[in-house]
Amino acid sequence: MSVITDARSQGRLLRPTAKVLPEHARAHNRAMVLQHLFHAGPGSRADLARATGLTRVTVSDLVATLMAEGLVGELGARSEGRPGKPGTLVGLRTEAFQIVAVDLADDERMHGAVLDLSGAVLQRRAVRPERRTGAGAVEELRLLCRDLVGAATAPVLGVGVGSPGVIDPSGRVLQAPNREWFDLPLAEELAADLGVPVHVANDANTAALGEFTYGGASGGGLLVLTVGGGVGAGIVLDGVLVQGHEHAAGELGHVTAVDERDDLDGAPLGRPAPCACGRRGCLETVLSVPALRRRVEGLAPEEAATSLAAVGRRLGIVLAPVVSALNLSEIVLCGPGDLLGGPLLDAAAAALRERAMPVVSSHLQLRVTSLGEDGALSGAAVLVLSGQLGVT
């Protein structure tokens, strides 16, 4: 099967909609056909030609190639009555291949799944690894991936891994302090061991791809904030996933949010807590799941709500300049709904409205993900769809 260059590494639109330069035309046009079938469902070759702007000859040639690869199949003649000979429908064979997706956002648990090409979860696995950092954590991940690949009941298109840290387009983890991974060629090592393509990306970028593809999020100005063992953000602007100069765009978890003089709405914190990155007072020292759980442990419901609202306000303060600078339209929080929804979400929204101009904040949508726990897995699956087929 031919491999399409990962859209994110090229900085191009995640969903191609128009023809491009001749030297890239075939891969791009192939991606357009798959993209249309993925989102719009089955159609005739004439439908595909109209939707993509390609000639019928080009579409017929691409469909023939995709059928030979087993990705597309003919579904019979169109049933509704139209003048002339009915067209033959073709559709994506979502059951013909499977994807392994793994989420590493939780520092206490690795969870993964086998999915079909439509994103439906077929099998799940979850482990609480004894080794959570360094080479031991890599080995635990390798064992989980082997288990999932072995559980697949169809050829595996690839493995997608959403990992904390700064990760380059090749899947090399440049630094992930919480995992104690530095300059680790994770995708390369896993691919060599598993014998299938492996795509590794920052977990927040992965979640952004999941929201963009399966969660109904707009790509005009989207920020997805992942809250797990740490905190990260994935950003999609004008249909392009933002990576940044050193592939570190969205590292909001390591922005200093609390200093020596700070309190959270009258609740003094004392000395800012140390962070895994080596500094103190980073956003994830108050917003990560472990920090939030410690903060509300033993509190009555009303006190817990007040405490979570204080963290939400601090989050809104951190996000306000980001929202204003990028003119975002949507912020999605991914993590435990019992912690992130309600008081925390409401307080963050209020702080954003207070600190950003109405023209920026009045139409901003701030919500908890509708994909639940599967959002991270869906995003990891999109890494494979994007990397192997050019589909998001």
C-alpha positions as CSV (number, residue, x, y, z in Angstrom):
1,M,0.0,0.0,0.0
2,S,1.4,3.4,-0.9
3,V,2.0,5.9,1.9
4,I,0.8,9.5,1.8
5,T,3.1,12.0,3.5
6,D,1.6,13.1,6.8
7,A,-0.4,16.3,6.3
8,R,0.8,17.8,9.5
9,S,4.5,17.6,8.5
10,Q,3.8,19.5,5.3
11,G,1.7,22.3,6.9
12,R,-1.0,21.9,4.3
13,L,-4.8,21.8,4.8
14,L,-5.9,18.8,6.8
15,R,-8.8,18.3,4.4
16,P,-7.7,18.8,0.8
17,T,-10.4,20.4,-1.4
18,A,-8.7,21.6,-4.5
19,K,-6.1,20.5,-7.1
20,V,-2.5,21.2,-6.5
21,L,0.9,21.2,-8.4
22,P,1.4,18.3,-10.9
23,E,4.3,16.7,-9.0
24,H,2.0,16.2,-5.9
25,A,-1.2,15.7,-7.9
26,R,-1.8,12.0,-7.7
27,A,-1.2,11.6,-3.9
28,H,-3.3,14.8,-3.3
29,N,-6.1,13.7,-5.7
30,R,-6.1,10.2,-4.1
31,A,-6.5,11.8,-0.7
32,M,-9.4,14.0,-2.0
33,V,-11.3,10.9,-3.2
34,L,-10.8,9.0,0.0
35,Q,-11.6,12.2,2.0
36,H,-15.0,12.5,0.2
37,L,-15.9,8.9,0.7
38,F,-14.9,9.0,4.3
39,H,-17.1,12.0,5.1
40,A,-19.9,11.9,2.5
41,G,-20.3,8.2,2.2
42,P,-20.7,6.2,-1.0
43,G,-21.1,7.9,-4.4
44,S,-20.7,7.2,-8.0
45,R,-17.6,8.0,-10.0
46,A,-19.5,10.9,-11.5
47,D,-20.3,12.1,-8.0
48,L,-16.7,11.9,-7.0
49,A,-15.7,13.9,-10.1
50,R,-18.2,16.6,-9.3
51,A,-17.2,16.8,-5.7
52,T,-13.4,16.9,-6.2
53,G,-13.3,18.8,-9.5
54,L,-11.2,16.0,-11.0
55,T,-12.0,14.6,-14.5
56,R,-14.0,11.3,-14.7
57,V,-11.0,9.6,-16.3
58,T,-8.8,10.6,-13.3
59,V,-11.4,9.5,-10.8
60,S,-11.9,6.2,-12.6
61,D,-8.2,5.5,-12.5
62,L,-7.9,6.4,-8.8
63,V,-10.9,4.3,-7.9
64,A,-9.4,1.3,-9.8
65,T,-6.2,1.7,-7.8
66,L,-8.0,2.0,-4.5
67,M,-10.1,-1.1,-5.3
68,A,-6.9,-3.0,-6.1
69,E,-5.6,-2.0,-2.7
70,G,-8.8,-3.2,-1.0
71,L,-9.6,0.3,0.4
72,V,-12.7,0.9,-1.9
73,G,-15.4,-1.5,-3.2
74,E,-18.3,-1.3,-5.6
75,L,-21.7,-1.4,-3.8
76,G,-24.0,-1.9,-6.8
77,A,-26.2,0.5,-8.9
78,R,-27.8,3.6,-7.4
79,S,-31.3,2.7,-6.3
80,E,-33.1,6.0,-6.8
81,G,-34.6,6.6,-10.2
82,R,-32.7,9.1,-12.5
83,P,-32.7,9.6,-16.2
84,G,-30.2,7.4,-18.0
85,K,-28.1,4.5,-16.9
86,P,-27.8,4.4,-13.1
87,G,-24.3,5.0,-11.7
88,T,-22.4,2.3,-9.7
89,L,-21.8,3.3,-6.2
90,V,-18.4,3.0,-4.6
91,G,-17.6,3.2,-0.9
92,L,-14.8,3.0,1.6
93,R,-14.4,-0.5,2.9
94,T,-14.2,0.5,6.5
95,E,-14.1,-3.1,7.7
96,A,-11.2,-4.2,5.4
97,F,-8.4,-2.7,7.5
98,Q,-8.1,-1.9,11.2
99,I,-6.1,0.6,13.2
100,V,-4.4,0.3,16.6
101,A,-4.6,3.5,18.7
102,V,-2.9,4.1,22.0
103,D,-3.3,7.1,24.4
104,L,-0.5,7.9,26.9
105,A,-2.0,11.1,28.4
106,D,-2.7,9.4,31.8
107,D,0.5,8.9,33.7
108,E,-1.0,6.0,35.7
109,R,-2.6,4.0,32.8
110,M,-2.0,3.2,29.2
111,H,-5.1,2.5,27.2
112,G,-5.5,1.5,23.6
113,A,-8.0,0.0,21.2
114,V,-8.4,-1.6,17.8
115,L,-10.7,0.5,15.5
116,D,-12.1,0.1,12.1
117,L,-11.6,2.8,9.5
118,S,-14.8,4.6,10.5
119,G,-13.4,5.1,14.0
120,A,-15.6,2.4,15.6
121,V,-13.9,0.7,18.6
122,L,-13.7,-3.0,18.1
123,Q,-11.6,-4.1,21.1
124,R,-10.0,-2.3,24.1
125,R,-7.1,-2.8,26.3
126,A,-6.0,-0.9,29.4
127,V,-2.9,-1.5,31.6
128,R,-1.5,0.0,34.7
129,P,2.2,-0.3,34.0
130,E,4.7,-1.0,36.7
131,R,7.3,1.0,34.8
132,R,6.0,4.5,34.0
133,T,9.1,6.3,32.9
134,G,12.3,5.8,30.9
135,A,13.1,2.7,29.0
136,G,10.7,0.7,31.1
137,A,7.8,2.7,30.0
138,V,8.8,2.2,26.3
139,E,8.8,-1.6,26.9
140,E,5.4,-1.4,28.6
141,L,4.1,0.5,25.5
142,R,5.7,-2.0,23.2
143,L,3.9,-4.9,24.9
144,L,0.6,-3.1,24.8
145,C,0.9,-2.4,21.1
146,R,1.9,-6.0,20.4
147,D,-1.2,-7.2,22.2
148,L,-3.4,-4.9,20.3
149,V,-1.9,-5.7,16.9
150,G,-2.3,-9.4,17.7
151,A,-5.9,-8.8,18.6
152,A,-6.8,-7.3,15.3
153,T,-9.0,-9.4,13.0
154,A,-8.1,-7.6,9.7
155,P,-4.8,-6.2,8.3
156,V,-3.5,-3.4,10.4
157,L,-3.2,-0.2,8.5
158,G,-0.9,1.3,11.2
159,V,-0.5,2.2,14.8
160,G,-1.2,5.7,16.2
161,V,0.2,6.8,19.6
162,G,-0.7,10.1,21.3
163,S,2.1,10.9,23.8
164,P,2.9,13.8,26.1
165,G,5.8,15.9,25.2
166,V,7.4,17.7,22.3
167,I,7.4,15.4,19.3
168,D,8.8,16.0,15.8
169,P,7.0,15.0,12.6
170,S,9.0,11.7,12.4
171,G,7.6,10.6,15.7
172,R,10.8,11.3,17.7
173,V,10.0,12.4,21.2
174,L,12.3,15.4,21.7
175,Q,11.4,15.8,25.4
176,A,8.6,14.4,27.5
177,P,9.6,15.3,31.1
178,N,6.7,13.4,32.8
179,R,7.9,10.2,31.0
180,E,11.6,10.9,31.3
181,W,11.9,10.5,27.5
182,F,14.4,12.7,25.7
183,D,15.5,12.4,22.0
184,L,13.7,9.1,21.7
185,P,12.9,7.7,18.2
186,L,9.7,6.2,19.5
187,A,7.9,5.7,16.1
188,E,10.9,4.2,14.5
189,E,11.5,1.8,17.4
190,L,7.9,0.6,17.6
191,A,7.6,0.2,13.8
192,A,10.7,-2.0,13.7
193,D,9.3,-4.1,16.5
194,L,5.7,-4.3,15.2
195,G,6.3,-4.5,11.5
196,V,3.6,-2.0,10.6
197,P,3.7,1.8,10.1
198,V,3.7,3.8,13.4
199,H,2.7,7.4,13.8
200,V,3.5,9.2,17.1
201,A,2.4,12.8,17.9
202,N,1.8,15.0,20.9
203,D,-1.3,13.9,22.7
204,A,-2.9,17.3,22.6
205,N,-2.3,17.5,18.8
206,T,-3.8,14.1,18.5
207,A,-6.9,15.1,20.5
208,A,-7.3,18.1,18.2
209,L,-7.3,15.8,15.2
210,G,-9.9,13.6,16.9
211,E,-12.1,16.6,17.6
212,F,-11.7,18.0,14.1
213,T,-12.4,14.6,12.4
214,Y,-15.0,13.0,14.7
215,G,-16.1,15.6,17.2
216,G,-17.7,18.2,14.9
217,A,-15.2,20.9,15.8
218,S,-14.4,23.7,13.3
219,G,-10.9,24.0,11.9
220,G,-11.2,27.8,11.7
221,G,-9.8,28.5,15.2
222,L,-9.8,25.5,17.5
223,L,-7.8,24.8,20.7
224,V,-8.1,21.4,22.4
225,L,-6.7,21.3,25.9
226,T,-5.8,17.9,27.2
227,V,-5.8,17.4,31.0
228,G,-4.3,14.2,32.3
229,G,-1.0,13.5,34.0
230,G,0.0,16.8,32.5
231,V,-1.6,19.6,30.4
232,G,-1.1,20.3,26.7
233,A,-2.9,22.0,23.9
234,G,-3.4,21.3,20.2
235,I,-4.3,24.1,17.8
236,V,-5.9,24.0,14.4
237,L,-6.1,27.4,12.5
238,D,-7.7,27.7,9.1
239,G,-7.6,23.9,8.6
240,V,-3.9,23.5,9.5
241,L,-2.5,21.9,12.7
242,V,-0.1,24.4,14.2
243,Q,3.2,22.8,15.2
244,G,5.5,25.8,15.9
245,H,9.1,26.4,15.2
246,E,10.4,23.6,17.5
247,H,7.3,21.4,17.2
248,A,6.3,22.8,20.7
249,A,3.2,24.8,19.9
250,G,0.5,24.4,22.5
251,E,2.8,23.7,25.5
252,L,0.6,25.6,27.8
253,G,1.0,23.2,30.6
254,H,4.5,24.6,31.2
255,V,3.5,28.2,31.2
256,T,4.0,29.6,34.7
257,A,0.5,30.2,36.2
258,V,1.3,30.6,39.9
259,D,4.1,32.5,41.5
260,E,5.2,33.4,45.0
261,R,2.6,36.2,45.4
262,D,-0.4,34.3,44.0
263,D,-3.4,32.7,45.5
264,L,-6.4,31.1,44.0
265,D,-9.3,33.4,44.9
266,G,-8.1,33.9,48.5
267,A,-6.8,30.3,49.0
268,P,-3.0,30.8,49.4
269,L,-0.9,28.2,47.7
270,G,2.3,28.9,49.5
271,R,5.4,28.2,47.5
272,P,4.4,27.2,43.9
273,A,4.6,23.5,43.4
274,P,7.5,21.9,41.5
275,C,6.9,20.7,38.0
276,A,8.4,17.8,36.1
277,C,10.0,20.3,33.7
278,G,12.2,21.5,36.6
279,R,10.5,24.8,37.2
280,R,7.7,25.8,39.7
281,G,4.2,27.0,39.3
282,C,3.4,25.7,35.9
283,L,-0.2,25.4,34.8
284,E,-0.2,21.6,35.1
285,T,0.8,21.8,38.8
286,V,-2.7,23.1,39.5
287,L,-4.7,21.8,36.5
288,S,-3.5,18.3,35.9
289,V,-5.8,15.4,37.0
290,P,-3.6,14.4,40.0
291,A,-3.4,18.1,41.1
292,L,-7.2,18.5,40.8
293,R,-7.9,15.3,42.6
294,R,-5.6,16.3,45.5
295,R,-7.2,19.7,45.6
296,V,-10.8,18.4,46.1
297,E,-9.9,15.3,48.2
298,G,-12.0,15.3,51.4
299,L,-13.9,18.5,50.6
300,A,-17.6,18.8,50.9
301,P,-19.3,19.3,47.4
302,E,-19.7,23.1,47.9
303,E,-16.1,23.5,48.9
304,A,-14.9,21.3,46.1
305,A,-16.9,23.4,43.6
306,T,-15.3,26.6,44.9
307,S,-11.9,25.1,44.7
308,L,-12.4,23.9,41.1
309,A,-13.8,27.3,40.2
310,A,-10.6,28.9,41.5
311,V,-8.5,26.7,39.2
312,G,-10.9,27.4,36.3
313,R,-10.4,31.2,36.8
314,R,-6.6,30.7,36.6
315,L,-7.1,28.7,33.4
316,G,-9.2,31.5,31.9
317,I,-6.5,34.0,32.8
318,V,-3.8,31.8,31.0
319,L,-6.0,31.3,28.0
320,A,-7.2,34.9,27.5
321,P,-4.1,36.1,25.6
322,V,-4.0,33.0,23.5
323,V,-7.6,33.4,22.5
324,S,-7.0,37.1,21.7
325,A,-3.8,36.5,19.8
326,L,-5.3,33.7,17.6
327,N,-8.9,34.8,17.5
328,L,-10.1,31.3,18.4
329,S,-13.7,30.3,17.9
330,E,-13.7,27.1,20.0
331,I,-11.9,25.6,23.0
332,V,-12.5,22.0,23.9
333,L,-11.3,20.5,27.2
334,C,-10.4,16.8,27.2
335,G,-10.2,14.9,30.5
336,P,-12.5,13.8,33.4
337,G,-15.8,15.5,33.0
338,D,-16.4,15.5,36.8
339,L,-13.4,17.7,37.3
340,L,-13.4,19.9,34.1
341,G,-17.1,20.5,33.7
342,G,-19.3,22.6,35.9
343,P,-17.6,25.1,38.2
344,L,-14.2,24.9,36.5
345,L,-15.5,25.3,33.0
346,D,-17.9,28.2,34.0
347,A,-15.2,30.1,35.9
348,A,-12.8,29.7,32.9
349,A,-15.4,31.1,30.6
350,A,-16.2,34.0,32.9
351,A,-12.4,34.9,33.1
352,L,-12.1,34.7,29.4
353,R,-15.0,37.1,28.9
354,E,-13.5,39.5,31.5
355,R,-10.1,39.6,29.9
356,A,-10.7,39.5,26.2
357,M,-12.4,42.0,23.9
358,P,-16.1,41.2,23.2
359,V,-15.4,40.9,19.5
360,V,-13.0,38.0,20.4
361,S,-14.8,36.4,23.3
362,S,-18.5,36.9,22.7
363,H,-18.8,34.1,20.2
364,L,-16.1,31.8,21.7
365,Q,-17.4,28.3,22.5
366,L,-15.8,26.7,25.5
367,R,-16.9,23.1,26.2
368,V,-15.9,19.6,27.4
369,T,-15.3,17.1,24.6
370,S,-18.3,15.2,23.4
371,L,-16.1,12.2,22.5
372,G,-15.4,11.2,26.1
373,E,-12.5,8.9,26.8
374,D,-12.6,7.7,23.2
375,G,-11.6,11.1,21.9
376,A,-7.9,10.5,22.5
377,L,-8.2,7.1,20.8
378,S,-10.1,8.6,17.9
379,G,-7.3,11.1,17.5
380,A,-4.6,8.5,17.6
381,A,-6.5,6.6,14.8
382,V,-6.6,9.8,12.8
383,L,-2.8,9.9,12.9
384,V,-2.9,6.7,10.9
385,L,-5.7,7.8,8.6
386,S,-3.8,11.0,7.9
387,G,-0.4,9.5,7.6
388,Q,-1.3,6.5,5.5
389,L,-4.3,7.7,3.5
390,G,-4.3,11.5,3.8
391,V,-7.7,11.5,5.5
392,T,-8.9,13.5,8.4
